[in-house]
Amino acid sequence: MVTLSGSALLRRLLFTLFLLSSFWMSPSFTRAEVISKYAPWYVDSNSPHVFMLSGEVDDGTALNFERAVSDFGPPNLLMLSSIGGLVNEALLVARHAHEMGTNTLVPAGAECYSACSLIFLSGKARVVDGKLGVHQISSENNDLRSGQLTIAVMLEILGKFDVPNELIVDMLGTPPDQIYIITDEDRLKFGFYLRSETERAAAGGESMEQRAAAFIINYNQVWSAENYVALDSISAFYPDSLQYFGKIRSKADVMGDKKAFALRWPKRSYSVDGSTISASCVGDTCHVSGNVTWNAESPERGKKSVGVALEQFVLSFNGDQLLITEEDGQVLKRY
């Protein structure tokens, strides 16, 4: 069995991608059924032209992709969040997706590593808002012949996808127990971005309001991670200064507050109620809010805090990245 196994240092997938039923909303943000019978592919009944990969590329991934295509027709967009899996399954999906002219997107906050990257590279338009990682293939049974055959097939298919040679070199030059994460410079060099929201919409991507709605879910899932992950990751959401609960604060001050809270409540779970999310955007600025149920614990102190809060953000686009320029909120209920 040949896989593109991730580095032992890779963090586990932080997001069971954006609480799918809340992430894929229509512009009016009505609730929809998320169809999971094609797992690890998911389809929102309100947006059947968008398929989402969430989870490992396993031995049913290609077949379930075909089933979804059969039921809903060719997708316009594949949204990808996977730390990898089986190369042959990924190549089967990638070849079919490329033949259909499907676009691919790694959403902000998501990770697409190893075998997932092969599916990403099949896209007609390819956009990386999250993290894309590549490396060599590996074989669990050290079958050299099998590995060489898979490499040959992979290179043939990647050639048809018009993958930049430099990226193939990065892939083949990175040992299977390591991962090469595509840099911002790579994104520009390889064209893994869209220059405007108009282009993004034309490629089947999210609207600004959908991205703002996804942001609040993404933010809370990051904040629910273990401290060493949450504190490192959450700082990327903030600019150098912002309005923070009514006062202008530096990023360093805000992160000081976050660290103090995280140390006081080291076990946290934050879940956004998708039916309460409201998002509106004008120009490059978006206002987004929603109700969040929290459950925080301190095993050391024997304390627990549970309740519901209203979160309110003003977000601004910095290039293709959303940053929090205002953060506010209030507690609605404690249990």
Backbone hydrogen bonds in HBPLUS format (Angstrom, degrees):
<---DONOR---> <-ACCEPTOR-->    atom                        ^
c    i                          cat <-CA-CA->   ^        H-A-AA   ^      H-
h    n   atom  resd res      DA  || num        DHA   H-A  angle D-A-AA Bond
n    s   type  num  typ     dist DA aas  dist angle  dist       angle   num
A0140-GLU N   A0001-MET O   3.33 MM 139  6.10 162.6  2.36 172.1 167.7     1
A0003-THR N   A0138-SER O   3.01 MM 135  5.65 150.6  2.10 154.6 163.4     2
A0138-SER N   A0003-THR O   2.91 MM 135  5.65 165.0  1.93 171.5 174.3     3
A0004-LEU N   A0085-GLY O   3.10 MM  81  5.88 159.0  2.15 166.6 172.2     4
A0010-LEU N   A0007-SER O   2.99 MM   3  5.29 161.3  2.02 108.3 114.5     5
A0019-LEU N   A0016-THR O   3.36 MM   3  6.36 144.6  2.49 137.2 140.3     6
A0022-SER N   A0019-LEU O   2.67 MM   3  5.68 161.6  1.70 147.2 151.8     7
A0023-PHE N   A0019-LEU O   3.28 MM   4  6.23 148.0  2.39 132.9 140.3     8
A0024-TRP N   A0020-LEU O   3.26 MM   4  6.28 173.5  2.26 159.6 158.0     9
A0025-MET N   A0023-PHE O   3.06 MM   2  5.80 125.6  2.37 107.6  92.2    10
A0029-PHE N   A0026-SER O   2.72 MM   3  4.99 160.7  1.75 118.4 125.1    11
A0045-SER N   A0033-GLU O   2.91 MM  12  5.46 163.3  1.94 157.8 163.5    12
A0035-ILE N   A0043-VAL O   2.73 MM   8  5.16 167.8  1.74 164.8 160.4    13
A0043-VAL N   A0035-ILE O   3.21 MM   8  5.16 159.5  2.26 137.9 144.1    14
A0039-ALA N   A0036-SER O   3.07 MM   3  5.38 158.5  2.12 121.9 121.2    15
A0041-TRP N   A0038-TYR O   2.97 MM   3  5.12 161.2  2.00 114.1 112.8    16
A0054-SER N   A0040-PRO O   2.93 MM  14  5.47 165.5  1.95 161.1 164.1    17
A0042-TYR N   A0052-MET O   2.77 MM  10  5.08 145.4  1.88 141.4 153.1    18
A0052-MET N   A0042-TYR O   2.92 MM  10  5.08 161.3  1.96 149.9 154.7    19
A0047-SER N   A0044-ASP O   2.93 MM   3  5.19 142.2  2.08 106.6 117.9    20
A0050-VAL N   A0047-SER O   3.01 MM   3  5.76 164.2  2.03 127.8 129.9    21
A0076-ASN N   A0049-HIS O   2.74 MM  27  5.38 146.8  1.85 138.6 148.6    22
A0077-LEU N   A0049-HIS O   3.37 MM  28  6.74 158.6  2.42 156.7 158.4    23
A0051-PHE N   A0077-LEU O   3.04 MM  26  6.45 163.6  2.07 166.2 167.6    24
A0079-MET N   A0051-PHE O   2.88 MM  28  6.29 164.7  1.90 159.3 164.1    25
A0053-LEU N   A0079-MET O   2.78 MM  26  6.16 162.7  1.81 167.2 173.3    26
A0081-SER N   A0053-LEU O   2.82 MM  28  5.76 136.3  2.02 143.5 157.7    27
A0055-GLY N   A0081-SER O   3.12 MM  26  6.64 156.4  2.18 155.5 162.6    28
A0057-VAL N   A0084-GLY O   2.94 MM  27  5.80 168.9  1.95 138.2 141.4    29
A0086-LEU N   A0057-VAL O   2.87 MM  29  5.68 163.4  1.89 146.5 148.6    30
A0061-THR N   A0058-ASP O   3.21 MM   3  5.47 169.7  2.22 114.2 117.3    31
A0064-ASN N   A0060-GLY O   2.97 MM   4  6.01 163.5  1.99 152.7 157.9    32
A0065-PHE N   A0061-THR O   3.00 MM   4  6.11 141.4  2.15 139.1 149.5    33
A0066-GLU N   A0062-ALA O   3.04 MM   4  6.36 156.7  2.10 148.2 153.7    34
A0067-ARG N   A0063-LEU O   2.95 MM   4  6.29 150.8  2.04 146.4 155.2    35
A0068-ALA N   A0064-ASN O   3.01 MM   4  6.18 157.3  2.06 141.8 147.1    36
A0069-VAL N   A0065-PHE O   2.96 MM   4  6.24 158.3  2.01 150.3 156.4    37
A0070-SER N   A0066-GLU O   2.87 MM   4  6.06 155.0  1.94 145.9 153.1    38
A0071-ASP N   A0067-ARG O   3.01 MM   4  6.26 148.0  2.11 145.0 153.1    39
A0072-PHE N   A0068-ALA O   2.84 MM   4  5.92 157.3  1.89 153.9 159.9    40
A0073-GLY N   A0069-VAL O   2.70 MM   4  4.62 141.3  1.84 131.5 137.1    41
A0103-ASN N   A0076-ASN O   2.99 MM  27  6.02 169.4  2.00 135.1 137.5    42
A0078-LEU N   A0103-ASN O   2.85 MM  25  6.26 146.4  1.96 146.4 156.7    43
A0105-LEU N   A0078-LEU O   2.91 MM  27  6.20 149.9  2.00 169.1 167.2    44
A0080-LEU N   A0105-LEU O   2.94 MM  25  6.23 159.6  1.98 161.7 167.5    45
A0082-SER N   A0111-GLU O   2.82 MM  29  6.12 133.7  2.03 146.8 161.6    46
A0113-TYR N   A0082-SER O   2.89 MM  31  6.32 160.3  1.93 157.0 163.7    47
A0090-ALA N   A0086-LEU O   3.12 MM   4  6.36 160.5  2.16 147.4 153.2    48
A0091-LEU N   A0087-VAL O   2.85 MM   4  6.13 156.7  1.91 157.8 164.7    49
A0092-LEU N   A0088-ASN O   3.08 MM   4  6.28 152.0  2.16 143.4 150.0    50
A0093-VAL N   A0089-GLU O   3.14 MM   4  6.45 162.8  2.17 151.9 155.6    51
A0094-ALA N   A0090-ALA O   2.82 MM   4  5.98 164.8  1.84 151.7 156.8    52
A0095-ARG N   A0091-LEU O   2.92 MM   4  6.00 163.6  1.95 148.1 151.4    53
A0096-HIS N   A0092-LEU O   3.28 MM   4  6.45 165.2  2.31 144.6 148.3    54
A0097-ALA N   A0093-VAL O   2.85 MM   4  6.02 166.9  1.87 159.7 164.0    55
A0098-HIS N   A0094-ALA O   2.92 MM   4  6.03 157.2  1.97 148.4 154.5    56
A0099-GLU N   A0095-ARG O   3.08 MM   4  6.28 155.4  2.14 143.6 150.0    57
A0100-MET N   A0096-HIS O   3.10 MM   4  6.37 141.2  2.25 144.6 154.8    58
A0102-THR N   A0097-ALA O   3.13 MM   5  5.45 173.6  2.13 157.4 155.5    59
A0101-GLY N   A0098-HIS O   3.06 MM   3  5.09 153.5  2.13 102.0 110.4    60
A0124-LYS N   A0102-THR O   2.80 MM  22  5.78 156.1  1.86 134.1 142.5    61
A0104-THR N   A0125-ALA O   2.94 MM  21  6.32 165.9  1.96 168.8 173.5    62
A0127-VAL N   A0104-THR O   3.08 MM  23  6.42 158.2  2.13 144.6 151.3    63
A0106-VAL N   A0127-VAL O   2.97 MM  21  6.43 155.1  2.04 155.9 164.0    64
A0129-ASP N   A0106-VAL O   2.82 MM  23  5.67 159.0  1.87 156.6 163.8    65
A0130-GLY N   A0106-VAL O   2.95 MM  24  5.40 138.3  2.13 131.7 134.7    66
A0110-ALA N   A0107-PRO O   2.98 MM   3  5.45 162.7  2.01 135.6 138.2    67
A0131-LYS N   A0110-ALA O   2.93 MM  21  6.33 155.1  1.99 151.6 159.9    68
A0112-CYS N   A0131-LYS O   2.81 MM  19  6.15 156.1  1.87 159.5 167.7    69
A0133-GLY N   A0112-CYS O   2.95 MM  21  6.29 159.3  2.00 143.0 145.0    70
A0116-CYS N   A0113-TYR O   2.99 MM   3  5.35 136.1  2.18 147.2 136.8    71
A0114-SER N   A0133-GLY O   3.03 MM  19  6.18 124.8  2.34 126.3 141.7    72
A0117-SER N   A0114-SER O   2.91 MM   3  5.50 135.8  2.10 114.5 125.6    73
A0118-LEU N   A0115-ALA O   3.04 MM   3  5.43 137.8  2.22 107.2 118.1    74
A0119-ILE N   A0116-CYS O   3.05 MM   3  5.34 124.5  2.37 103.6 117.0    75
A0120-PHE N   A0116-CYS O   3.04 MM   4  6.42 161.3  2.08 152.3 158.0    76
A0121-LEU N   A0117-SER O   2.92 MM   4  6.12 157.6  1.97 148.0 153.0    77
A0122-SER N   A0119-ILE O   3.08 MM   3  5.36 153.6  2.16 107.1 115.3    78
A0123-GLY N   A0120-PHE O   3.13 MM   3  5.88 172.1  2.14 124.4 126.8    79
A0128-VAL N   A0192-PHE O   3.07 MM  64  5.62 165.7  2.09 133.3 128.9    80
A0182-ILE N   A0132-LEU O   2.81 MM  50  5.55 168.6  1.82 169.1 173.1    81
A0134-VAL N   A0180-TYR O   2.94 MM  46  5.26 152.4  2.01 139.0 143.9    82
A0180-TYR N   A0134-VAL O   2.89 MM  46  5.26 167.8  1.90 155.1 158.9    83
A0136-GLN N   A0174-THR O   2.89 MM  38  5.82 159.7  1.93 165.9 165.2    84
A0142-ASN N   A0139-SER O   3.09 MM   3  4.97 164.7  2.11 105.9 109.2    85
A0147-GLY N   A0143-ASP O   2.97 MM   4  6.22 160.2  2.01 152.7 158.9    86
A0148-GLN N   A0144-LEU O   2.87 MM   4  6.10 157.6  1.91 153.9 159.4    87
A0149-LEU N   A0145-ARG O   3.00 MM   4  6.23 159.6  2.04 151.5 156.6    88
A0150-THR N   A0146-SER O   3.02 MM   4  6.23 157.2  2.07 147.7 154.0    89
A0151-ILE N   A0147-GLY O   2.95 MM   4  6.19 155.2  2.02 147.4 154.2    90
A0152-ALA N   A0148-GLN O   2.97 MM   4  6.21 157.5  2.03 147.1 152.9    91
A0153-VAL N   A0149-LEU O   3.02 MM   4  6.31 161.7  2.05 150.6 154.7    92
A0154-MET N   A0150-THR O   2.83 MM   4  5.97 161.4  1.86 149.9 156.0    93
A0155-LEU N   A0151-ILE O   2.86 MM   4  6.05 163.7  1.89 154.7 157.8    94
A0156-GLU N   A0152-ALA O   3.07 MM   4  6.26 154.9  2.14 143.9 150.8    95
A0157-ILE N   A0153-VAL O   2.99 MM   4  6.25 162.1  2.02 153.4 157.6    96
A0158-LEU N   A0154-MET O   2.85 MM   4  6.05 166.9  1.87 155.8 159.8    97
A0159-GLY N   A0155-LEU O   2.97 MM   4  6.03 146.6  2.09 139.6 148.1    98
A0160-LYS N   A0156-GLU O   3.33 MM   4  6.68 143.6  2.47 138.3 146.6    99
A0160-LYS N   A0157-ILE O   3.01 MM   3  5.19 123.8  2.33 100.3 114.2   100
A0161-PHE N   A0157-ILE O   3.16 MM   4  6.54 132.8  2.39 139.9 153.3   101
A0161-PHE N   A0158-LEU O   3.05 MM   3  4.92 129.8  2.31  91.7 105.9   102
A0163-VAL N   A0158-LEU O   3.38 MM   5  5.80 164.2  2.40 155.4 157.7   103
A0162-ASP N   A0159-GLY O   3.24 MM   3  5.30 160.8  2.28 102.6 107.8   104
A0167-LEU N   A0164-PRO O   3.04 MM   3  5.45 127.3  2.33 106.4 119.0   105
A0168-ILE N   A0164-PRO O   3.22 MM   4  6.67 154.9  2.29 150.0 157.2   106
A0169-VAL N   A0165-ASN O   2.92 MM   4  6.23 153.0  1.99 151.4 159.0   107
A0170-ASP N   A0166-GLU O   2.99 MM   4  6.30 153.2  2.06 141.9 149.0   108
A0171-MET N   A0167-LEU O   2.89 MM   4  6.16 152.9  1.96 147.2 154.8   109
A0172-LEU N   A0168-ILE O   2.90 MM   4  6.14 172.8  1.91 156.7 157.1   110
A0173-GLY N   A0169-VAL O   2.85 MM   4  5.76 134.5  2.05 141.9 154.1   111
A0174-THR N   A0171-MET O   3.36 MM   3  5.62 167.8  2.38 107.9 111.3   112
A0178-GLN N   A0175-PRO O   2.95 MM   3  5.41 157.4  2.00 121.7 123.3   113
A0186-ASP N   A0183-THR O   3.06 MM   3  4.96 115.6  2.49  91.6 107.2   114
A0187-ARG N   A0183-THR O   2.96 MM   4  6.34 154.2  2.02 149.5 156.4   115
A0188-LEU N   A0184-ASP O   3.22 MM   4  6.55 157.7  2.27 147.9 151.9   116
A0189-LYS N   A0185-GLU O   2.94 MM   4  6.14 163.2  1.97 149.0 154.5   117
A0190-PHE N   A0186-ASP O   2.73 MM   4  5.78 164.8  1.75 160.9 163.2   118
A0191-GLY N   A0187-ARG O   2.98 MM   4  5.76 115.6  2.40 130.8 144.4   119
A0192-PHE N   A0187-ARG O   2.82 MM   5  4.75 141.7  1.96 140.9 147.5   120
A0191-GLY N   A0188-LEU O   3.35 MM   3  5.10 146.3  2.47  92.2 101.7   121
A0200-ARG N   A0196-SER O   3.00 MM   4  6.30 155.0  2.06 144.4 152.2   122
A0201-ALA N   A0197-GLU O   2.87 MM   4  6.08 161.7  1.90 150.4 153.8   123
A0202-ALA N   A0198-THR O   2.98 MM   4  6.19 156.9  2.03 145.9 152.7   124
A0203-ALA N   A0199-GLU O   2.99 MM   4  6.20 137.0  2.18 142.3 153.2   125
A0203-ALA N   A0200-ARG O   3.14 MM   3  5.15 129.3  2.41  94.3 107.7   126
A0205-GLY N   A0200-ARG O   2.83 MM   5  5.10 156.5  1.89 155.0 148.0   127
A0204-GLY N   A0201-ALA O   3.00 MM   3  5.12 160.4  2.04 107.5 112.2   128
A0211-ARG N   A0207-SER O   3.02 MM   4  6.32 154.6  2.09 148.1 155.0   129
A0212-ALA N   A0208-MET O   2.90 MM   4  6.18 153.4  1.97 148.5 156.1   130
A0213-ALA N   A0209-GLU O   2.90 MM   4  6.13 155.4  1.96 146.0 152.6   131
A0214-ALA N   A0210-GLN O   2.86 MM   4  6.07 157.6  1.92 146.2 152.7   132
A0215-PHE N   A0211-ARG O   2.87 MM   4  6.01 141.0  2.03 138.8 149.9   133
A0218-ASN N   A0214-ALA O   2.79 MM   4  5.96 167.8  1.80 158.7 162.8   134
A0219-TYR N   A0215-PHE O   2.75 MM   4  5.90 169.4  1.76 159.7 162.2   135
A0220-ASN N   A0216-ILE O   3.30 MM   4  6.35 159.8  2.34 134.0 138.5   136
A0221-GLN N   A0217-ILE O   3.02 MM   4  6.29 148.5  2.13 149.1 158.2   137
A0222-VAL N   A0218-ASN O   2.96 MM   4  6.26 156.1  2.01 156.2 162.7   138
A0223-TRP N   A0219-TYR O   3.00 MM   4  6.26 159.3  2.05 147.0 153.0   139
A0224-SER N   A0220-ASN O   3.08 MM   4  6.14 120.2  2.45 129.6 143.2   140
A0224-SER N   A0221-GLN O   3.24 MM   3  5.01 141.0  2.40  90.8 101.9   141
A0225-ALA N   A0222-VAL O   3.08 MM   3  5.48 164.4  2.10 113.2 118.1   142
A0229-VAL N   A0226-GLU O   2.95 MM   3  5.48 136.0  2.14 115.2 127.3   143
A0230-ALA N   A0226-GLU O   2.75 MM   4  5.84 174.0  1.75 162.3 164.2   144
A0231-LEU N   A0227-ASN O   2.98 MM   4  5.72 168.5  1.99 147.6 150.9   145
A0233-SER N   A0229-VAL O   2.88 MM   4  5.99 160.6  1.92 155.6 161.5   146
A0234-ILE N   A0230-ALA O   2.78 MM   4  5.68 162.5  1.81 154.7 159.2   147
A0236-ALA N   A0233-SER O   3.19 MM   3  5.87 151.5  2.28 115.7 122.5   148
A0237-PHE N   A0234-ILE O   3.04 MM   3  5.62 164.8  2.06 117.9 122.8   149
A0238-TYR N   A0235-SER O   3.21 MM   3  5.67 168.6  2.22 115.4 118.9   150
A0324-ILE N   A0237-PHE O   2.89 MM  87  6.10 166.3  1.91 169.2 172.5   151
A0251-LYS N   A0240-ASP O   2.76 MM  11  4.95 151.0  1.84 138.0 131.3   152
A0242-LEU N   A0249-ARG O   2.99 MM   7  5.64 156.3  2.04 158.0 165.7   153
A0249-ARG N   A0242-LEU O   2.80 MM   7  5.64 166.3  1.82 172.2 173.2   154
A0243-GLN N   A0325-THR O   2.95 MM  82  6.21 169.4  1.96 149.9 147.3   155
A0327-GLU N   A0243-GLN O   2.90 MM  84  6.40 150.8  1.98 161.2 170.3   156
A0244-TYR N   A0247-LYS O   2.63 MM   3  5.26 164.1  1.66 158.6 152.6   157
A0247-LYS N   A0244-TYR O   3.28 MM   3  5.26 163.0  2.31 104.1 109.2   158
A0245-PHE N   A0327-GLU O   2.74 MM  82  5.89 170.9  1.75 173.1 171.1   159
A0254-VAL N   A0250-SER O   3.02 MM   4  6.37 164.0  2.05 155.2 159.2   160
A0255-MET N   A0251-LYS O   2.87 MM   4  6.08 165.0  1.89 155.1 159.1   161
A0256-GLY N   A0252-ALA O   2.94 MM   4  6.11 137.9  2.12 137.1 148.8   162
A0256-GLY N   A0253-ASP O   3.10 MM   3  4.96 121.9  2.45  90.5 105.8   163
A0257-ASP N   A0253-ASP O   3.04 MM   4  6.44 150.7  2.13 148.6 155.4   164
A0258-LYS N   A0254-VAL O   2.94 MM   4  6.29 159.2  1.98 150.8 157.0   165
A0259-LYS N   A0255-MET O   2.89 MM   4  6.00 157.8  1.94 143.6 149.3   166
A0260-ALA N   A0256-GLY O   3.03 MM   4  6.21 161.6  2.06 146.3 151.1   167
A0261-PHE N   A0257-ASP O   2.98 MM   4  6.20 160.7  2.02 151.1 156.2   168
A0262-ALA N   A0258-LYS O   2.85 MM   4  6.03 161.7  1.88 149.6 155.3   169
A0263-LEU N   A0259-LYS O   2.92 MM   4  6.11 155.3  1.98 150.8 156.6   170
A0264-ARG N   A0260-ALA O   3.06 MM   4  6.23 144.9  2.19 138.6 148.3   171
A0264-ARG N   A0261-PHE O   3.11 MM   3  5.05 118.9  2.50  92.5 108.0   172
A0265-TRP N   A0261-PHE O   2.80 MM   4  6.02 151.0  1.89 152.7 161.2   173
A0267-LYS N   A0297-GLU O   3.25 MM  30  5.09 164.2  2.27 157.5 152.8   174
A0297-GLU N   A0267-LYS O   2.74 MM  30  5.09 158.0  1.79 154.2 159.5   175
A0269-SER N   A0295-ASN O   2.95 MM  26  5.16 130.8  2.20 130.1 144.5   176
A0295-ASN N   A0269-SER O   2.92 MM  26  5.16 137.3  2.10 146.0 156.3   177
A0271-SER N   A0293-THR O   2.94 MM  22  5.24 163.5  1.97 149.6 155.1   178
A0293-THR N   A0271-SER O   2.89 MM  22  5.24 161.3  1.92 155.4 151.1   179
A0273-ASP N   A0291-ASN O   2.95 MM  18  5.69 172.0  1.95 166.4 167.3   180
A0276-THR N   A0273-ASP O   2.97 MM   3  5.70 163.1  2.00 123.5 129.0   181
A0277-ILE N   A0274-GLY O   3.36 MM   3  5.50 164.0  2.38 106.0 110.6   182
A0278-SER N   A0289-SER O   2.95 MM  11  5.42 155.3  2.01 147.8 152.7   183
A0289-SER N   A0278-SER O   2.97 MM  11  5.42 149.8  2.06 149.9 158.7   184
A0280-SER N   A0287-HIS O   2.94 MM   7  5.42 153.1  2.02 150.9 159.6   185
A0287-HIS N   A0280-SER O   2.80 MM   7  5.42 161.8  1.83 165.2 168.3   186
A0282-VAL N   A0285-THR O   2.88 MM   3  5.53 157.2  1.93 165.7 170.5   187
A0285-THR N   A0282-VAL O   3.08 MM   3  5.53 165.4  2.10 131.6 135.0   188
A0317-PHE N   A0284-ASP O   3.04 MM  33  5.44 152.3  2.11 152.5 160.0   189
A0286-CYS N   A0315-LEU O   2.81 MM  29  5.03 162.5  1.84 146.2 151.5   190
A0315-LEU N   A0286-CYS O   2.73 MM  29  5.03 168.4  1.74 156.3 160.3   191
A0288-VAL N   A0313-PHE O   3.02 MM  25  5.41 166.6  2.04 151.9 155.5   192
A0313-PHE N   A0288-VAL O   2.86 MM  25  5.41 164.2  1.89 167.5 172.3   193
A0290-GLY N   A0311-GLU O   3.08 MM  21  5.55 146.2  2.20 146.2 154.0   194
A0311-GLU N   A0290-GLY O   2.94 MM  21  5.55 177.0  1.94 160.2 160.2   195
A0292-VAL N   A0309-ALA O   2.78 MM  17  5.32 163.8  1.81 159.7 165.4   196
A0309-ALA N   A0292-VAL O   2.88 MM  17  5.32 160.5  1.92 147.1 152.3   197
A0294-TRP N   A0307-GLY O   2.84 MM  13  5.49 159.2  1.88 148.2 155.4   198
A0307-GLY N   A0294-TRP O   3.13 MM  13  5.49 155.9  2.19 143.5 146.0   199
A0296-ALA N   A0305-SER O   2.76 MM   9  5.09 171.4  1.77 159.9 161.7   200
A0305-SER N   A0296-ALA O   2.77 MM   9  5.09 160.0  1.81 154.0 157.2   201
A0298-SER N   A0303-LYS O   2.92 MM   5  5.20 159.3  1.97 150.2 147.8   202
A0301-ARG N   A0298-SER O   3.06 MM   3  5.37 122.4  2.41 105.3 118.9   203
A0302-GLY N   A0298-SER O   2.73 MM   4  5.74 125.9  2.02 149.0 166.2   204
A0303-LYS N   A0298-SER O   3.21 MM   5  5.20 151.4  2.30 135.1 137.1   205
A0335-TYR N   A0306-VAL O   2.94 MM  29  5.54 168.7  1.96 141.9 141.5   206
A0308-VAL N   A0333-LYS O   2.79 MM  25  5.09 154.0  1.86 140.5 146.6   207
A0332-LEU N   A0308-VAL O   2.77 MM  24  5.49 155.9  1.82 143.6 150.7   208
A0333-LYS N   A0308-VAL O   3.07 MM  25  5.09 152.0  2.15 146.8 144.9   209
A0310-LEU N   A0330-GLN O   2.81 MM  20  5.35 163.6  1.84 163.8 164.7   210
A0330-GLN N   A0310-LEU O   3.02 MM  20  5.35 144.9  2.14 138.7 149.5   211
A0312-GLN N   A0328-ASP O   2.94 MM  16  5.11 159.8  1.98 145.0 138.4   212
A0328-ASP N   A0312-GLN O   2.89 MM  16  5.11 155.2  1.95 157.1 157.5   213
A0314-VAL N   A0326-GLU O   2.95 MM  12  4.83 155.1  2.02 133.7 134.8   214
A0325-THR N   A0314-VAL O   2.85 MM  11  5.64 159.8  1.90 155.8 162.0   215
A0326-GLU N   A0314-VAL O   3.26 MM  12  4.83 148.7  2.36 137.0 133.7   216
A0316-SER N   A0323-LEU O   2.93 MM   7  5.43 157.2  1.98 151.3 158.7   217
A0323-LEU N   A0316-SER O   2.91 MM   7  5.43 155.5  1.97 148.3 155.9   218
A0318-ASN N   A0321-GLN O   2.62 MM   3  5.07 169.1  1.63 160.6 163.9   219
A0321-GLN N   A0318-ASN O   3.18 MM   3  5.07 165.1  2.20 112.6 115.7   220
